[in-house]
Amino acid sequence: MVQAIIDIENRTNRVLNIVKAKFGLKDKSEAINVMAEQYEKELLEPQLRPEYAAKLNSIRKQKGIRFKSISELREHIENA
Protein backbone atom coordinates (compact mmCIF):
# COMPACT_ATOMS: atom_id res chain seq x y z
CA MET A 1 0.00 0.00 0.00
CA VAL A 2 1.23 3.47 -0.85
CA GLN A 3 0.74 6.41 1.47
CA ALA A 4 0.50 9.96 0.16
CA ILE A 5 -0.13 13.39 1.53
CA ILE A 6 -2.32 15.32 -0.89
CA ASP A 7 -3.90 18.74 -1.08
CA ILE A 8 -7.53 18.74 -2.21
CA GLU A 9 -10.07 21.48 -2.67
CA ASN A 10 -13.08 21.88 -0.38
CA ARG A 11 -15.45 20.66 -3.10
CA THR A 12 -13.37 17.52 -3.62
CA ASN A 13 -13.38 16.93 0.12
CA ARG A 14 -17.19 17.13 0.15
CA VAL A 15 -17.41 14.69 -2.77
CA LEU A 16 -15.12 12.26 -0.93
CA ASN A 17 -17.32 12.52 2.16
CA ILE A 18 -20.42 11.78 0.06
CA VAL A 19 -18.78 8.73 -1.57
CA LYS A 20 -17.58 7.58 1.85
CA ALA A 21 -21.11 7.83 3.29
CA LYS A 22 -22.84 6.34 0.24
CA PHE A 23 -20.71 3.20 0.23
CA GLY A 24 -20.31 2.94 4.02
CA LEU A 25 -16.53 3.28 3.90
CA LYS A 26 -14.19 3.78 6.84
CA ASP A 27 -12.07 6.62 5.51
CA LYS A 28 -11.40 8.86 2.53
CA SER A 29 -8.66 6.63 1.17
CA GLU A 30 -11.27 3.92 0.58
CA ALA A 31 -13.46 6.54 -1.11
CA ILE A 32 -10.57 7.45 -3.41
CA ASN A 33 -10.09 3.75 -4.24
CA VAL A 34 -13.80 3.39 -5.12
CA MET A 35 -13.64 6.48 -7.32
CA ALA A 36 -10.51 5.19 -9.08
CA GLU A 37 -12.17 1.81 -9.76
CA GLN A 38 -15.23 3.51 -11.23
CA TYR A 39 -13.04 5.82 -13.32
CA GLU A 40 -11.14 2.81 -14.66
CA LYS A 41 -14.35 1.02 -15.65
CA GLU A 42 -16.04 4.01 -17.24
CA LEU A 43 -13.44 6.32 -18.69
CA LEU A 44 -10.10 4.65 -19.34
CA GLU A 45 -9.27 3.72 -22.88
CA PRO A 46 -9.98 0.06 -23.63
CA GLN A 47 -6.34 -0.71 -24.40
CA LEU A 48 -5.50 0.07 -20.78
CA ARG A 49 -8.03 -2.38 -19.37
CA PRO A 50 -6.89 -5.89 -18.36
CA GLU A 51 -9.74 -7.47 -20.34
CA TYR A 52 -8.43 -5.79 -23.49
CA ALA A 53 -4.93 -7.18 -22.89
CA ALA A 54 -6.33 -10.70 -22.51
CA LYS A 55 -8.36 -10.34 -25.70
CA LEU A 56 -5.34 -8.99 -27.55
CA ASN A 57 -3.22 -11.94 -26.43
CA SER A 58 -5.83 -14.41 -27.71
CA ILE A 59 -5.91 -12.61 -31.06
CA ARG A 60 -2.10 -12.71 -31.30
CA LYS A 61 -2.15 -16.49 -30.83
CA GLN A 62 -4.41 -17.00 -33.86
CA LYS A 63 -2.82 -18.24 -37.07
CA GLY A 64 -3.02 -16.07 -40.17
CA ILE A 65 -3.77 -17.09 -43.73
CA ARG A 66 -1.02 -16.58 -46.32
CA PHE A 67 -1.89 -15.53 -49.84
CA LYS A 68 0.36 -15.77 -52.88
CA SER A 69 -1.22 -12.84 -54.66
CA ILE A 70 -3.74 -10.05 -54.33
CA SER A 71 -6.15 -11.92 -56.58
CA GLU A 72 -6.03 -14.92 -54.25
CA LEU A 73 -6.80 -12.63 -51.31
CA ARG A 74 -9.63 -10.99 -53.24
CA GLU A 75 -11.10 -14.39 -54.10
CA HIS A 76 -10.95 -15.43 -50.45
CA ILE A 77 -12.72 -12.24 -49.32
CA GLU A 78 -15.44 -12.49 -51.98
CA ASN A 79 -16.16 -16.16 -51.15
CA ALA A 80 -16.28 -15.60 -47.39
Backbone as CSV, one residue per row, in Angstrom:
resi,resn,N_x,N_y,N_z,CA_x,CA_y,CA_z,C_x,C_y,C_z
1,MET,0.844,-1.176,0.000,0.000,0.000,0.000,0.889,1.239,0.000
2,VAL,0.487,2.230,-0.735,1.228,3.475,-0.853,0.531,4.533,-0.014
3,GLN,1.309,5.300,0.703,0.742,6.411,1.467,1.149,7.706,0.799
4,ALA,0.225,8.678,0.801,0.500,9.960,0.161,-0.184,11.070,0.935
5,ILE,0.475,12.195,0.976,-0.130,13.394,1.528,-0.534,14.244,0.339
6,ILE,-1.815,14.580,0.268,-2.318,15.317,-0.890,-3.061,16.560,-0.440
7,ASP,-3.109,17.539,-1.309,-3.900,18.741,-1.084,-5.115,18.664,-1.998
8,ILE,-6.302,18.778,-1.416,-7.526,18.737,-2.207,-8.355,19.970,-1.909
9,GLU,-9.200,20.316,-2.850,-10.070,21.477,-2.674,-11.249,21.106,-1.774
10,ASN,-11.930,22.109,-1.264,-13.077,21.883,-0.384,-14.165,21.075,-1.087
11,ARG,-14.410,21.384,-2.344,-15.453,20.665,-3.096,-15.079,19.188,-3.231
12,THR,-13.826,18.909,-3.507,-13.368,17.524,-3.619,-13.516,16.813,-2.284
13,ASN,-13.236,17.500,-1.214,-13.383,16.928,0.123,-14.840,16.556,0.397
14,ARG,-15.761,17.417,-0.028,-17.186,17.127,0.148,-17.602,15.911,-0.681
15,VAL,-17.088,15.833,-1.910,-17.406,14.686,-2.766,-16.887,13.408,-2.130
16,LEU,-15.680,13.437,-1.598,-15.124,12.258,-0.929,-15.979,11.852,0.266
17,ASN,-16.453,12.820,1.017,-17.322,12.518,2.159,-18.636,11.880,1.707
18,ILE,-19.177,12.348,0.582,-20.416,11.779,0.061,-20.189,10.340,-0.382
19,VAL,-19.099,10.095,-1.117,-18.780,8.732,-1.567,-18.566,7.825,-0.367
20,LYS,-17.850,8.346,0.624,-17.583,7.579,1.851,-18.893,7.180,2.531
21,ALA,-19.835,8.112,2.638,-21.114,7.831,3.291,-21.978,6.901,2.434
22,LYS,-21.990,7.128,1.130,-22.843,6.344,0.239,-22.464,4.866,0.255
23,PHE,-21.165,4.573,0.282,-20.709,3.196,0.231,-20.365,2.627,1.612
24,GLY,-20.577,3.409,2.666,-20.308,2.942,4.022,-18.834,2.635,4.257
25,LEU,-17.972,3.507,3.799,-16.531,3.283,3.899,-15.978,3.863,5.193
26,LYS,-14.803,3.353,5.586,-14.192,3.782,6.845,-13.522,5.145,6.735
27,ASP,-12.816,5.365,5.623,-12.066,6.618,5.508,-12.035,7.094,4.055
28,LYS,-11.434,8.248,3.861,-11.402,8.860,2.535,-10.501,8.105,1.569
29,SER,-9.516,7.398,2.077,-8.665,6.630,1.167,-9.463,5.518,0.489
30,GLU,-10.396,4.913,1.202,-11.272,3.918,0.584,-12.183,4.581,-0.452
31,ALA,-12.618,5.803,-0.160,-13.458,6.543,-1.113,-12.669,6.841,-2.386
32,ILE,-11.414,7.195,-2.238,-10.569,7.449,-3.414,-10.403,6.163,-4.217
33,ASN,-10.225,5.024,-3.540,-10.088,3.750,-4.241,-11.356,3.417,-5.027
34,VAL,-12.528,3.650,-4.433,-13.800,3.393,-5.120,-13.917,4.289,-6.348
35,MET,-13.566,5.556,-6.189,-13.639,6.482,-7.315,-12.676,6.072,-8.425
36,ALA,-11.483,5.617,-8.073,-10.506,5.187,-9.076,-10.997,3.955,-9.824
37,GLU,-11.624,3.011,-9.114,-12.166,1.814,-9.764,-13.265,2.184,-10.754
38,GLN,-14.145,3.092,-10.346,-15.229,3.511,-11.231,-14.681,4.265,-12.437
39,TYR,-13.666,5.087,-12.224,-13.036,5.818,-13.319,-12.431,4.833,-14.317
40,GLU,-11.765,3.815,-13.789,-11.144,2.814,-14.658,-12.183,2.108,-15.510
41,LYS,-13.300,1.740,-14.919,-14.347,1.021,-15.651,-15.012,1.891,-16.700
42,GLU,-15.234,3.156,-16.380,-16.038,4.009,-17.238,-15.245,4.827,-18.247
43,LEU,-14.071,5.297,-17.868,-13.436,6.317,-18.691,-12.102,5.940,-19.315
44,LEU,-11.399,4.979,-18.770,-10.103,4.650,-19.339,-10.258,4.055,-20.727
45,GLU,-9.261,4.273,-21.534,-9.274,3.722,-22.879,-9.223,2.202,-22.796
46,PRO,-9.904,1.521,-23.713,-9.975,0.059,-23.626,-8.617,-0.624,-23.660
47,GLN,-7.634,-0.051,-24.343,-6.335,-0.710,-24.402,-5.621,-0.700,-23.060
48,LEU,-6.102,0.059,-22.106,-5.501,0.071,-20.779,-6.189,-0.897,-19.826
49,ARG,-7.298,-1.454,-20.233,-8.027,-2.382,-19.369,-7.434,-3.783,-19.455
50,PRO,-7.425,-4.518,-18.347,-6.892,-5.886,-18.360,-7.646,-6.819,-19.299
51,GLU,-8.968,-6.619,-19.447,-9.742,-7.468,-20.345,-9.269,-7.296,-21.780
52,TYR,-8.902,-6.061,-22.138,-8.426,-5.790,-23.487,-7.100,-6.505,-23.734
53,ALA,-6.211,-6.496,-22.742,-4.927,-7.176,-22.887,-5.123,-8.678,-23.081
54,ALA,-6.052,-9.274,-22.354,-6.328,-10.704,-22.508,-6.885,-11.001,-23.895
55,LYS,-7.787,-10.157,-24.369,-8.364,-10.339,-25.698,-7.291,-10.182,-26.770
56,LEU,-6.422,-9.211,-26.597,-5.343,-8.987,-27.546,-4.400,-10.183,-27.600
57,ASN,-4.082,-10.762,-26.460,-3.218,-11.942,-26.429,-3.851,-13.117,-27.159
58,SER,-5.161,-13.301,-27.006,-5.826,-14.407,-27.707,-5.819,-14.169,-29.213
59,ILE,-5.948,-12.924,-29.637,-5.905,-12.607,-31.064,-4.505,-12.863,-31.615
60,ARG,-3.489,-12.509,-30.853,-2.104,-12.710,-31.295,-1.758,-14.182,-31.472
61,LYS,-2.419,-15.066,-30.745,-2.145,-16.495,-30.830,-2.783,-17.137,-32.060
62,GLN,-3.729,-16.439,-32.689,-4.405,-16.998,-33.856,-3.452,-17.061,-35.047
63,LYS,-3.644,-18.066,-35.868,-2.823,-18.236,-37.072,-3.430,-17.418,-38.208
64,GLY,-2.573,-16.839,-39.026,-3.019,-16.071,-40.170,-3.097,-16.942,-41.414
65,ILE,-3.676,-16.399,-42.448,-3.772,-17.086,-43.731,-2.815,-16.388,-44.698
66,ARG,-1.958,-17.154,-45.345,-1.021,-16.583,-46.316,-1.621,-16.664,-47.716
67,PHE,-1.415,-15.602,-48.467,-1.885,-15.531,-49.839,-0.695,-15.290,-50.747
68,LYS,-0.735,-15.908,-51.918,0.360,-15.772,-52.879,0.227,-14.518,-53.723
69,SER,-1.008,-14.034,-53.834,-1.222,-12.843,-54.662,-2.448,-12.087,-54.163
70,ILE,-2.584,-10.890,-54.671,-3.739,-10.051,-54.329,-5.025,-10.701,-54.852
71,SER,-4.954,-11.292,-56.021,-6.153,-11.915,-56.582,-6.616,-13.088,-55.720
72,GLU,-5.664,-13.831,-55.151,-6.031,-14.920,-54.252,-6.700,-14.382,-52.985
73,LEU,-6.192,-13.270,-52.475,-6.799,-12.628,-51.306,-8.205,-12.134,-51.661
74,ARG,-8.338,-11.509,-52.820,-9.635,-10.989,-53.241,-10.640,-12.122,-53.376
75,GLU,-10.223,-13.225,-53.932,-11.096,-14.395,-54.099,-11.539,-14.932,-52.736
76,HIS,-10.617,-14.957,-51.799,-10.948,-15.428,-50.445,-11.986,-14.508,-49.796
77,ILE,-11.796,-13.221,-49.939,-12.717,-12.239,-49.324,-14.096,-12.348,-49.964
78,GLU,-14.149,-12.455,-51.276,-15.439,-12.494,-51.983,-16.195,-13.792,-51.701
79,ASN,-15.494,-14.889,-51.426,-16.157,-16.157,-51.148,-16.527,-16.329,-49.682
80,ALA,-16.030,-15.461,-48.832,-16.283,-15.603,-47.395,-17.659,-15.161,-47.001
